[in-house]
């Protein structure tokens, strides 16, 4: 499985820093190390060394770490060079390594080789990228749980149960002379239902993980002067948007990133919705309507001194009855889809935050660290495909009494589930996943 060529890349972020790391992996690593360092470092020991060019001039000095195959991240011979973190010196060093027989690595190619050499599965590979990109403590912990194999273990356990059920079903189809009527066997029904129930648990946990990984797009909309920009500032905890009594102050889209209980929220403030009188405001309204169509959650801000909430909110909508501090009768009734708020005093903010998480389906408690792992949209899609096939398998068993159909649906369910860890995957899928990684990872 190991590719024949040797790859190299700068593994630290661009710019100046105290330390810069270059990673090398592949069949020519040992030869490159000897020519670059003068000798092959002792395996898994940090060794101080000079990194030299073709004229034996020192390019840099630092630490060399050598990991021989198969006991390395990629499963190949790996050399890591830790030098000074300047762009010029790192570029000179990488150029020298390429002269010695390596080629520049593609984005995510080190992790891809680790996957191809069975050092990690696909979920763990994606967790590496998620850990690097984590924007909150909760999402970082969830990514680490996936990297340590918690998500993969739950999938593997379910796969084993599914395989055992398939073996039972298909063996009875292959040997009909045994006269075993598994279609009437309650044990088969119970095992299939247990798989369905366990899949539902994994789906629920994965939805939590996806929220921590990708976050939510929350769009603030409403009429001019309802307090949309004030709400953005309240949620962000800063004066991100200009607030005034002049209608139509916000004409473009404003964006902020915040967190609620570790869940990243991408907040979008939009222009007030009304019949615009000039071209610029008309464009602002058009952009607002576009953002509203793409929202995971829509916060419709209503001026409580003028208007009332509407009874027919959209499924992803929260009506925010703002300026409640200016209303004489604060006991005004609101439907479950609405929240009373004062963007000026902060009254109702905690209720709104909880409502956002509730609508998103996030139910973990603050500080919870166990049972949460990161997940991606493709994981949820694969789990849903698995659930659909299992539903058809149940129908074939209990309604249609069609053993062959049930066996086929179980096979398709297994394939869908195996896509998550990469046990069953296409080259196109792998190429897309690893192309999203950093260079040098």
Steps between C-alpha positions, in 0.01 A plus 500: 500500500795739556556745213848468345585869510608722790307811600600806701323809626521784751268388780478828692283798412636765259677802650767557759520294818740357752491153344434376148442130424561313176368146464635236258344158433574222253754254369785751448476651848810320632713605203383860527576503875858380448574762233327782685620422855816296439353192665171326577371606844432241768134392475254691721769714667520879471841574350658842452630534144610739229297503179740547207469592132682346202816704577500380861397846618269502803147605406372476859551313824239326708351170609470191279253221585503173307217243507570183299218308336258363598503678836428850376197717433486409130628144541802596286846628592441852634744780580396820676730800509435769760687818413440873524163622384597750235347475152832541316692237696213250478469554125876446455485181704198364313665583167809300606285200602328505161840512329587182690206307355177597674205676345262757655215328682140558404255634755423225751737250338674399825164415658390329181805273512430426867150391396621293203757327723235413762642729768169685537152465354316767305315642800828542690660665198216752481526555876858623451375778272211572737737528797716751313196704398320482838360837606395408854615284788199272456567445128869431571407238761247343264761482222747334736240239597457417131876493450529252789250276324174543696286572192671223302447251784125568505483449122710183513281350774187567296668357189580175682138465611384566144745248353390231747137559406586482129682171553194352671260620231712405200593159637133405522449624143795292380378181672121490454493125557556567869145638506587785736237769469695801625222732382291375789790499745453758776872498573572638152244775555648582839856515366397724212310730735803517733714612205244764405486629859879517531525680167256761630727564800801545270300734276402717796858517626627578151258789462646646820849448362419669172372807684829524689697448180319716246290732716177671398417786268268732693346784297343806667216654300208735552367847427721811524556628856373177659839462673679251275842664532451540875428128522818423302702713741337332800574151371856592401571688821645794304397796286537321170215678326409869487180568690285808436138615489526562127313230304715311252831557681611144419515463123744215460552163665698498827653180635624394843621172650396414855461190718217374716603209724783425259276493191634739231239739365547700182277804565383703200335841540300616198338813364149586616223347293284767339424659164836665438511845344855497358718258307746435784231410752324284240822301459524470879148357517578256218809377685300470821242279330777280356659454845162413650455219249836350603449529877511204735313716751314822427464764772212728402523816710169672579459841664280421801384865521348481152435144385409161645639156425348297217334164575644323193878497551718290272645175644851654522380841621515668841297821533681746726260746659749781563479824707298318765645749752287772337173307520265573788345151502804271508278200556397499135448143383744353249492165318768238553680622187549848650729652763450829683819706506651836574811548286566811710499341846577139407177370651405171331845436347558172683154378399578585136833318512335187639227526238760511222673186631166328554387572143836378372455173688798550730433372852841449664562666833771764545834338579393155379801320353396137467289337231557781250700453182536717195303412187456635150216541256612193301484289818138602558415427137656152523317429826170608345559275198566215742178577688301506174631158397429356845145632482453322167653185651247511783218541250629205296509289818169591660275611212619361169646175640777529241825350627707585191393863515586518868846351437570756227390793715724378784792485256434855382469616861840348577659674201353837601623461857846394383536823302541689826826338611624438145466121510287546186573818307563635153817674381293813427389516864856463630627767262238749614556436871879530501504802266343703783798437732795730567823462307737295716220307679 
